[in-house]
Amino acid sequence: MAKRSDEKQGEEKHLTSGQRLVVFSIKESKSPGGGLTSVWIRAGSAWVNRDGSINVYLDVLPLDGKLHLRELPDGSSPSLLTSNPKTETDR
């Protein structure tokens, strides 16, 4: 089973079979103020299989070859979750 460590809460979370994940491509650019700005682009969806492997279905291909997977927040609609704005310090 796939698992991840949640450093902020100090607990370990497991991905479960059938769980849906959201796939993002993150484009970083310099902001007018001189800092880094990250734009999160919804790139597709992913599902966890019974054996812990993950199937990823992409709607777009990232130019830099990097993808970011996030758990779908509880109670949110996958069709409404189109972006997740984060700053460089949040990752």
Secondary structure, 3 states (H helix, E strand, C coil): CCEEEECCCCEEEECCCCCEEEEEEEEEEECCCCCEEEEEEEEEEEEECCCCCEEEEECCCCCCCCCEEEECCCCCCCCCCCCCCCCHHHC
